[in-house]
């Protein structure tokens, strides 16, 4: 239907001369894979009437036939002009139906403006549009089989709305109608579709009510359809909701048990995967294999949490001999595969599995050990329902053939072997063909690795013996402590168990504001290997802490007095800083939060590494969980003998960003984490939509956190395009509040107050522009002195004091940051960014430059360099990268820095310090390697170094304050490239792909890219020497 209606929309727009919007209702449709009978191009060509295209072209802008599209109309004529379109909209419905009829003649599938399904004598009818109508039809068929007189109207053409066409399909027997809208219109009498239907049927003696369902692609099931029909039979109130529990406005309908309304013979399979292990890609291939090589219908839909690579994925697959209309997640399943054994006890893995079903597990346990490592609930299900269980160590095979953690090929081969949906030998050949098609662009070696994995699967697959009764069991994992907040217990706990649909309206925050510092509750334990500290090899440089993307390696200096209750294996070293307290040093790994990216090991500078990767089970047995708990309660920010302006010193500071859902090895997050370490206790962040808004601010768990005093970054996301302006507004608000505060401080000092408060306020005034510790200490003294002064005050003085109390949080200036990716800064939000930089206010801008739109799958942006392969640049980008930094420097009063942490840690730190201290706009452009680049994510820091060493990326700092001192404001921190430019390109699939697919084009583009990089370096060198 999506395909057919797209053709209809084009034909109708041409024939009617009215623009049409072909609406696809979100993730449920766009992210589903279905077997579709394609319409051949020649059939589509026959449907197009060229006369309408010629008419359209005749109205085009052409200097051979010049005219002017009016830019403005005054009130005397605008109204009349709008009324000229009426006749086109009036005849549009008839034209649409004519197009539908013509399409039906060609393809055999019939459509009408409104299509009715159900009983010819139905007394209850549901109106809806979009993917929900398939689910509704499935439910109608089921309920009619139970003898109910129900029907449904599928709305094909929403606007222009044709009442005549609606009357023509509605049975005369209809008494009640429920109109479903997948939207909410606060303050209206009803949602849009309801309003049109109610107006059309006014005076017809039919009761029409409206309700809401499925916002944000929320589940809409046959049981919910039945609930709507039951409501029509019952209270029949308008403004209902279905699919949620509204315990505030009490609009929600009770929903009964799931209906098994799917056709007989449908096979349902659920796969629990791990983001980046290839599970989703493999299942997409499985659907294509089944669909292409059999006569069966096939459907795949993929459910994700909000984490990036490393998050939970659930693949829902259906296939059978009848049309699949089920636009909802699986309720019952025949086959379950669990690709990550750490999910056991955390999620309800076997929920809905049927009698005699099959369970496939990836684990490193022996077959005879598997059953005792399952929870009691799982064990009971397996015994009671006679489930067959199979086990395979897919990770071992993947590592041995060179695929690292990408186990999907092994699990896919195991699925086809066990399921028998396709004869095994044929299935293996089809899998290998799909592998070649999918991975050849990444290299022949990747294809061969996957083929080897397929060949190794059969011998490694074992059936698990099932005992008659339950003995030893794995525990259910308790994620939320008893003393947690109501929000954590009622919202976070359910969300983390994939049961967010159970959260009640009353438990949700009113305006989207949620508590920070909650990712620490997750303890996902998803890493197979975690780093282990080897104290004897450690030189206490803290580089591992600096580069850790997830803040799971931290360093502290510790007073010996604080170690008296330390666990036995809590090893410390004598701190190498020059301190007079005999401080100890400890490097702590947070193993349950680590994602095993290995960047810490990669950057460790010692010959004998001070970190090594070990199995997470080994680290647990060594007591690292208990060590972490003790480490966490020790004092933070102990800086004796070291400055926080050094790499080492900065890493003794508490990170206010931790345990987020970014990809393992993410290149973005170390920069943001560093910014929070330096400024987190007074930081206000405006974040552009993109990767950083997803790993940084997705409901309900938040990685931005608080210190032991309750202070930490405050964060908000508006849109993609307006983030610079959003942050700018925050800066203006802070300035306004500080101006008011200073005015009232001066007023109070003139009126007189207590000695303690007067002295404290005077000191704060002296340090008004300072943000250092002395200014913070002065502010604390003001806070302590205020209560006593308030007791003695009255009249006007009391009012002034109350205003100071109201604004006391602004005694020390805030650090305002606009953060986002290159898609925002270089492209969609560039106009606003330029405006904000030009305004000259004290705002910091951090651009996390991945050189693609990372969050949406790697589309090319203006930051994408020449020759890079990306979506919408599959033959290599033909134009060079925008030089955002140079454009900003042209103002002369904007601080600009280009950094790459892995290339020069000190330069990166210096840039952050200089940018924030500059009383004006600052722009830091940070090179951020991304999984979309096709590189080894265990070496993202090394990749940054390689980028600088080859001249692919340059390091510089442009500080207007230097010009005020008579110096050149530009400092070029990059040295002359010492490696060939091509060395960097050869290291990433986004460039190697072009060599494989378009070798001649690659040769030309790479040559041009190298010349552009050389010229860029020479230009910056010349500017820095002027």
Number of C-alpha atoms within 10 A of each C-alpha: 11 15 11 17 18 16 19 23 20 16 24 23 17 21 21 19 16 13 11 18 12 14 12 14 16 13 14 22 17 11 12 14 17 19 18 13 8 9 13 9 9 8 12 14 10 11 16 16 12 12 11 16 13 12 13 13 11 11 10 12 12 10 7 6 9 8 11 6 6 6 5 7 10 7 8 7 9 11 11 10 9 9 9 9 12 9 9 13 16 14 13 21 22 16 18 22 19 16 23 23 16 15 23 15 11 14 15 10 12 14 19 20 21 24 17 22 20 22 20 15 14 21 20 25 28 26 22 22 21 19 22 27 21 19 22 30 23 21 28 27 19 19 21 15 10 9 10 17 19 23 29 26 24 23 20 17 19 15 14 12 20 20 14 10 16 19 13 12 15 20 18 12 14 19 16 19 26 28 28 26 23 20 15 14 11 8 7 9 12 21 21 19 22 24 16 18 21 21 12 16 15 12 9 9 10 15 18 23 22 26 24 22 22 18 15 12 15 15 18 21 27 29 20 24 24 21 18 27 22 16 16 23 12 9 8 19 14 17 18 21 21 23 23 21 20 18 12 11 10 11 18 20 19 16 19 11 8 13 17 13 18 18 16 10 10 19 18 20 24 27 24 23 25 27 21 21 23 19 25 25 14 23 23 19 20 23 21 20 18 21 19 14 13 14 12 17 20 27 26 24 25 20 16 16 16 19 20 21 20 21 19 20 24 21 24 23 24 22 24 20 15 15 15 20 19 24 22 19 19 19 13 18 22 20 25 25 26 23 25 20 18 15 20 19 20 18 16 15 19 23 15 15 24 18 15 15 18 23 26 24 25 21 19 15 15 13 18 14 12 19 24 16 18 19 21 19 18 20 24 14 18 24 16 12 14 15 20 18 21 20 24 27 21 28 23 17 23 23 15 13 16 17 19 13 17 21 28 27 29 29 30 21 23 25 21 19 19 17 15 10 14 17 11 16 11 11 20 20 13 20 23 20 14 18 21 19 12 14 15 17 18 19 14 12 12 17 20 18 18 25 21 18 24 24 14 17 20 15 8 14 22 17 14 20 14 19 12 8 9 15 10 13 16 16 14 14 12 11 17 16 11 9 8 11 13 11 15 21 17 18 22 25 23 15 19 19 14 16 14 16 13 14 18 15 16 12 15 15 12 9 6 9 12 17 16 21 19 20 21 17 19 18 14 21 19 22 19 17 21 28 27 23 20 14 17 10 13 18 13 19 17 22 20 26 27 27 28 27 31 28 25 23 25 23 27 27 25 24 16 14 8 12 15 8 9 13 15 8 11 17 16 18 16 14 20 16 18 11 12 8 12 15 22 19 21 20 22 24 24 24 26 22 24 27 26 24 25 23 23 28 22 18 20 19 15 13 7 12 17 21 22 17 17 14 14 22 13 13 19 13 9 13 14 22 17 15 19 17 12 15 24 14 10 15 14 18 19 18 18 17 14 17 12 18 15 13 22 21 21 23 27 24 21 26 30 27 29 24 28 27 27 24 25 26 28 25 30 24 25 22 26 20 23 27 21 22 21 22 21 28 21 19 20 22 22 27 30 29 22 22 23 23 22 20 21 26 23 17 14 22 28 23 21 25 24 21 15 9 7 8 14 24 21 18 18 19 21 15 16 19 20 23 29 31 21 22 28 26 15 20 21 14 12 18 17 11 18 21 13 15 22 19 13 20 21 15 14 21 15 10 11 13 19 16 11 15 22 20 17 21 26 16 18 25 18 11 18 18 13 15 17 10 9 13 21 17 15 22 24 15 18 24 18 13 19 22 13 13 19 18 9 11 17 12 7 11 19 16 15 22 22 16 15 23 16 12 16 18 16 19 26 21 18 21 21 25 28 26 26 26 32 27 30 28 31 23 17 16 22 19 16 19 26 17 13 21 25 16 15 15 17 23 27 30 29 24 26 26 26 24 27 26 25 22 18 10 12 19 19 22 26 21 22 27 22 23 29 31 25 23 17 12 16 17 18 26 21 17 15 18 17 15 12 20 19 13 11 21 19 9 13 14 22 28 30 29 31 24 31 25 24 25 23 17 17 15 21 24 22 16 24 23 15 18 27 23 15 17 18 19 22 29 29 24 21 26 27 26 27 23 21 19 21 16 16 17 21 18 21 27 27 18 24 24 19 23 24 26 22 22 25 25 22 25 25 21 25 29 25 21 17 13 14 10 9 8 13 17 23 23 19 20 17 21 13 15 19 11 14 13 23 16 14 20 20 13 16 18 20 22 24 22 23 24 20 15 14 14 13 12 16 22 14 11 21 22 15 17 23 19 13 18 21 17 12 17 22 13 11 18 19 11 14 17 10 9
